[in-house]
Structures are given as structure tokens and as C-alpha cells.
């Protein structure tokens, strides 16, 4: 799944609310870890994820477009 916010929707707390919702639902289901991908140059998103407890683990995501 890919989720992103359009530029005019950024900075309104939507991302934080989405992270809180997903985290809460995952806990209810007994999920033990959440993983996400973020582009290295997306400092704004990376800061948001860090504020919500995510930490970098040193993996790169690889794609193959068909």
C-alpha cells in the first residue's frame, strides 16, 4: 500500500492522525511491529515517523517495475 499527502494537505496533522490510527488498530490485532518505507530525501516525513517512535534500521527497499 502506498499513502501520500498532496502538498496542500501537508502540515495539518493528517499524517500524525493516520499513524496514530494505524498504530492503535495494529495493537488491537496483536501486531508486534510496523514497518514503513520512506524516501531518504523526505526529511519532513522522516521527522514525523521519528516523532511517532519509528527508527531507521538500515534497509533499502528494492522495486522491479513491470
C-alpha positions as CSV (number, residue, x, y, z in Angstrom):
1,X,0.0,0.0,0.0
2,X,1.3,3.5,-0.8
3,X,-0.1,6.5,1.0
4,X,1.0,10.1,0.5
5,X,-0.5,13.6,1.1
6,X,-0.8,16.2,-1.6
7,X,1.3,19.3,-0.9
8,X,-1.7,21.5,0.1
9,X,-2.8,18.8,2.7
10,X,0.6,18.7,4.5
11,X,1.2,20.3,7.9
12,X,-2.4,19.8,9.1
13,X,-1.8,16.8,11.3
14,X,-3.3,14.3,8.9
15,X,-0.2,12.1,8.8
16,X,0.1,12.1,12.6
17,X,-3.5,11.1,12.9
18,X,-3.1,8.4,10.3
19,X,-0.1,7.0,12.2
20,X,-1.9,7.0,15.5
21,X,-4.9,5.3,14.0
22,X,-2.9,2.6,12.2
23,X,-0.8,2.0,15.4
24,X,-3.9,1.7,17.5
25,X,-5.6,-0.8,15.2
26,X,-2.4,-2.8,14.9
27,X,-2.1,-3.1,18.6
28,X,-5.7,-4.3,18.9
29,X,-4.8,-7.0,16.4
30,X,-1.7,-8.0,18.3
31,X,0.7,-6.8,15.7
32,X,4.2,-6.6,17.3
33,X,5.9,-4.3,14.7
34,X,5.1,-1.8,12.0
35,X,7.5,-1.3,9.0
36,X,7.3,1.5,6.5
37,X,9.4,2.8,3.7
38,X,10.3,6.5,3.2
39,X,12.5,8.1,0.6
40,X,15.8,9.2,2.0
41,X,15.4,12.8,0.9
42,X,11.9,13.1,2.5
43,X,13.1,14.8,5.7
44,X,9.7,16.0,6.7
45,X,8.2,12.5,6.6
46,X,11.2,11.0,8.3
47,X,10.9,13.5,11.2
48,X,7.2,12.7,11.6
49,X,7.9,9.0,11.7
50,X,10.7,9.5,14.3
51,X,8.4,11.6,16.5
52,X,6.0,8.6,16.4
53,X,8.6,6.1,17.5
54,X,9.9,4.7,14.2
55,X,13.6,4.2,14.0
56,X,15.8,3.7,10.9
57,X,17.0,0.1,10.6
58,X,19.3,0.4,7.6
59,X,17.4,-1.4,4.9
60,X,16.8,-0.3,1.4
61,X,13.6,-1.2,-0.4
62,X,14.1,-2.6,-3.9
63,X,11.5,-2.4,-6.7
64,X,11.1,-4.0,-10.1
65,X,8.7,-2.2,-12.3
66,X,7.0,-4.3,-14.9
